[in-house]
Amino acid sequence: MLTDAELEKLTPYLSVIPRRHPMKKIHMTLGHARAAISTSGYGRSTDACQIYEYTTSGWQLLHDVPRGTAFTELPWKKEK
C-alpha cells in the first residue's frame, strides 16, 4: 500500500495553454505544470491558461490564469 506522500507524488497535473501545441499537456508534478505556464510568454501570460489536478472525482481546476497576467502576479507567486 502506498503512503499519502507517495500517492501525492503520483498525482498528474494538466496544463492548458491555448497557443501551445499540444494545447493540453500532462505533468507529473505541480512544479512542472506551473513552469509550463511561467515560461509560455515573455513576461506575461499571452492567453488565459489553466492548471488542473486529477483527483478521485476527476480533473479539478487549481489555477485559472487570465490573459495578460504578469508573471509576478501568477497565483502561486502570490502564495509565497
Phi, psi and omega in degrees: 000135179278146175282166178301320180297321179290320178296321180299324179291339181266358182291122177278152177235150182237124173257139178238113180232104188307323183273356179272151174238116002285150182295323180248134181220136178271138177233147180271353175227152176296324179300319179292321178295317178295320180296326178300320179283320182297333182252013185276347181224191180249074180091346179219151173287117185284335178227167170292131182233154179225154171234130178243151175244137178274126178236180178297340178268000183108198182285128179241132180292125176260313183225133174238108185259114180293154176304137176083006179293130176291145181301328178290345180257008178298144186306321181283341173285327180285337182293335185286000000 
